[in-house]
């Protein structure tokens, strides 16, 4: 059936999810009170000072009928309770005075007061003292800052004069992150509402919007393809540090642009640049369907290459977890790689031999490390297995591996090992940890905040093409997709700073 497309299935699924979410909201509203809340209600308001009917046409004489000024005496029983979802402490009351709440009566004067608490809440009685703020005068009763666990309550029985039954009674005061409001008890004939009016309105609106959205998407399926899409095949090569980003970019581009095939084949920045130049030369003046990613600018001498700055990447030194150090100075790093330090105990670390796990000569990560951190080349390779010295040279063991993943795996399992990698690639790798440099954490957040003078081990990722490919080619489209299009979301999600963002533009524009 025509309507049974991926987009429509997603739309219908979204509608079902929205309805289920609405049901969950209603359940939550029904079952879980949300705020700190003190509720109060009048449970008794009856005359006791004048003649009154007892309900059987008999007239009885009031208790205070002969007491001057008490002819209109009444008894009021006021219940105050914590009917919210959280406990209330003394500090939760907002009033600046000693007491927490005020009971205000209309046209009636308080003559006497009795406080009652349930047996299981007998500890509350200790709070109803004058020193805690309990007092009454005229028509106002000051209630102390009584801490109440959820569901706890106390009652105030007041003897009043000067007014009739049913005059308004209110409580003034407030609760932090909550409210004080009247409530009511239910009788056998009362049916409490299933949910609040706000919950009903939100639920109806949410359900209606989701259903309408699903209907529109099912009925209309006329979305144009993304602008700039191109068909054909493309090979993306170069940086292994940037490989996770390239894989995600290729997958997303193929999904958005039907008829395109993007293959990711990375063997290092230098190898990628050389491969691009070879294929460009073989193409005899045309631009091959190849894009090479490089950690930093390509070596000089390749005038045929067209660079596009894509993102800022942060790199880091990593050590095996047996090396308990958490940071090094730049001077210590340089001494390590010159072979002047052969055991970690020379840096107040454990008694473990230093093993340098490096990238091979094709690595852009290595070139960035030498340029930004060492400011010189690395020593000669002395080991094939990263454990035993096979060649003469410095006393320190140094090996070279092809890719970022191989370096991280070796450092994680080899005691005393130190290596380097793109920062995000270390996520989830157990057995190793990143090092600070001169006290600066390897962090992209610092770059976003404008700190470009602190952590040194970072570089711009470049995308290179051979000459300028035709505007309608897959190579041109893919470069635009990752440098200016929606591919920037992928770059950001995978821990890099796109050059097209305001923060990235500042760094990518200033650095060479």
Secondary structure, 3 states (H helix, E strand, C coil): CCCCCHHHHHHHHHHHHHHHHHHHHHHHHHHCCCCEEEEEEEEEEEECCCCEECCCCCEECCCCCCCCCCCCCEEEEEEEEECCCCCECHHHECCCCCCCEEEEECCCEEEEEEEEECHHHHHHHHHCCCCCCCEEECCEEEECCCCECCCCEEEEEEEEECCCCCCCEEEECCECCEEEEECCCCCCCCCCCCCCHHHHHHHHHHHHHHHHHHHHHHHCCCCCCCCCCCCEEEEEEECCCCHHHHHHHHHHHHHHCCCEEEEEEECCHHHHHHHHHHHHHHCCCCCCCEEEEEECCCCCCCCCEEEEEEEEEEEEEEEECCCCCCEECHHHHHHHHCCCCCEHHHHCCCCCECEEEEECCCCHHHHHHHHHHHCCCCCCCCCCCCCCCCCCCCCCEEEEECCHHHHHHHHHHCCCEEEEEEHHHHCCCCCEEECEECCECCCHHHHHCCCCCCCCCEEEEEEEEECCCCCCCHHHHHHHHHHCCCHHHHHHHCCCEECCCHHHHHHHHHCC
